[in-house]
Amino acid sequence: MEYVNTVGLRLDGRRPNEIRQLRAEMSTLASADGSATFEMGNTKVLAAVYGPREASNRAQTDTSKATVRCEYSMAAFSSGERRRRGKSDRRATETSLAIANTLEQNILTELLPRTQIDIYVQVLQADGGMRCAAINAAFLALADAGVPMRDSVAACAAGYLDGTALLDLNYTEDGGGGPEVAVALQTGLHQVLMLQTDSKLSMEVFEEVVELASNGCRAVAEFLRTTLLAHVGRLSLATSIAKSEA
């Protein structure tokens, strides 16, 4: 299969350095302290945050900081495979740990001793890039819950197919057998929170793919910033209306 045609376009019409269309919505679940949906192309993820709240297991409570937990899962209807993935799914467990570790580095956990923050992430529709979409959705949900954080976090991946570095692989490209690198950045502090790859790459290719993924993170970060500002604007307007009607 040819992933990049002779005029430099991919199967879905994007250029190699183009990210898919991004969409997001905050406060999507009334039952959670914070929630959000995030979409990258046809990949759609829902995140819900509960906490900070008193730790449920006092024996495992950290007296100096908050404990961050994450549970990642894929809905049975999220892809054409139509197979159930239980909690024992190794990949889901690894992804849960990656999300928790990435976001814990950004949360001001030292301000919240003896508490826990639970993050639940579910992939509603899978079309590649689920791990990065999950991190972006969880960041928005944490912001919606008012969890104090050091900086904005954005995640994006890039791969290498047909001798070309490609940003934000979709499902078909992800199945092409080429290497992929997922990156999560603190975009204001310019710190790398996550850098994961599933294959060996030459140093030259690795640096090219990481740079492309980092550029994708910056594009995602700008979108997240716009989403947060719009959400704050809506909250301010609702508060003003409520006060005027009181």
Long-range contacts (C-beta under 8 A, 24 or more apart in sequence): 1-176, 2-162, 3-161, 3-162, 3-164, 3-166, 3-173, 3-176, 4-161, 4-162, 4-164, 4-166, 10-166, 10-173, 11-170, 11-172, 11-173, 12-41, 12-170, 16-164, 16-165, 16-166, 16-167, 17-165, 17-167, 17-212, 17-215, 18-167, 18-168, 19-156, 19-167, 19-168, 19-216, 19-219, 19-220, 20-129, 20-168, 20-170, 22-220, 22-223, 24-136, 24-137, 24-140, 24-223, 24-224, 24-227, 26-140, 26-141, 26-143, 26-144, 26-227, 26-228, 26-231, 27-144, 27-231, 32-141, 32-145, 33-144, 33-145, 33-146, 34-141, 34-142, 34-143, 34-144, 34-145, 34-146, 34-147, 35-141, 35-144, 36-137, 36-138, 36-140, 36-141, 36-144, 37-124, 37-137, 38-133, 38-136, 38-137, 38-140, 39-133, 40-129, 40-132, 40-133, 40-136, 40-168, 41-127, 41-128, 41-129, 41-168, 41-170, 42-125, 42-127, 42-170, 42-171, 43-123, 43-125, 43-126, 43-127, 43-128, 43-129, 43-130, 43-133, 44-123, 44-124, 44-125, 44-133, 45-121, 45-122, 45-123, 45-124, 45-130, 45-133, 45-134, 45-136, 45-137, 46-121, 46-122, 46-124, 46-137, 47-119, 47-120, 47-121, 47-122, 47-134, 47-137, 47-138, 47-140, 47-141, 48-119, 48-120, 48-121, 48-141, 49-117, 49-118, 49-119, 49-120, 49-138, 49-141, 49-142, 49-144, 49-145, 49-147, 50-117, 50-118, 50-120, 51-115, 51-116, 51-117, 51-118, 51-145, 51-147, 52-112, 52-115, 52-116, 52-117, 52-147, 53-115, 53-116, 53-117, 54-114, 54-115, 54-116, 55-114, 55-115, 55-116, 56-116, 61-114, 61-116, 62-113, 62-114, 63-113, 63-114, 64-110, 64-113, 65-109, 65-110, 65-112, 65-113, 66-107, 66-109, 66-111, 66-112, 66-113, 66-115, 66-116, 66-117, 67-109, 67-115, 67-116, 67-117, 68-100, 68-103, 68-104, 68-107, 68-109, 68-116, 68-117, 68-119, 69-100, 69-116, 69-117, 69-118, 69-119, 70-96, 70-97, 70-99, 70-100, 70-103, 70-118, 70-119, 70-120, 70-121, 70-138, 71-96, 71-118, 71-119, 71-120, 71-121, 72-96, 72-99, 72-121, 72-122, 72-123, 72-134, 73-121, 73-122, 73-123, 74-122, 74-123, 74-126, 74-130, 75-122, 75-123, 75-124, 78-123, 78-124, 78-125, 78-126, 79-125, 79-126, 79-127, 79-171, 95-130, 95-131, 95-134, 96-121, 98-131, 98-194, 98-196, 99-131, 99-134, 99-135, 99-138, 101-194, 102-135, 102-153, 102-155, 102-184, 102-193, 102-194, 103-135, 103-138, 103-139, 103-142, 103-153, 105-193, 106-139, 106-149, 106-150, 106-151, 106-153, 106-186, 106-193, 107-142, 107-147, 107-148, 107-149, 107-150, 108-148, 108-149, 108-150, 111-148, 112-148, 117-142, 117-147, 126-171, 127-170, 127-171, 128-168, 128-169, 128-170, 128-171, 128-172, 128-173, 128-174, 129-156, 129-157, 129-168, 129-169, 129-170, 129-174, 131-155, 131-157, 131-182, 131-196, 132-156, 132-157, 132-182, 132-184, 132-220, 135-184, 135-194, 136-220, 136-224, 139-224, 140-224, 140-227, 140-228, 143-228, 144-231, 150-186, 150-189, 151-186, 151-187, 151-188, 151-189, 151-191, 152-186, 152-187, 152-188, 152-221, 152-224, 152-225, 153-184, 153-185, 153-186, 153-187, 153-193, 154-184, 154-185, 154-187, 154-217, 154-218, 154-220, 154-221, 154-224, 155-182, 155-183, 155-184, 155-185, 155-194, 155-217, 155-220, 156-182, 156-183, 156-213, 156-214, 156-216, 156-217, 156-219, 156-220, 157-181, 157-182, 157-183, 157-213, 157-216, 158-183, 158-209, 158-210, 158-212, 158-213, 158-216, 159-209, 160-201, 160-205, 160-208, 160-209, 165-205, 165-208, 165-209, 165-212, 166-212, 167-212, 167-213, 167-215, 167-216, 168-216, 179-205, 179-209, 180-209, 181-206, 181-209, 181-210, 181-213, 182-213, 183-210, 183-213, 183-214, 183-216, 183-217, 184-217, 185-214, 185-217, 185-218, 185-221, 187-217, 187-218, 187-221
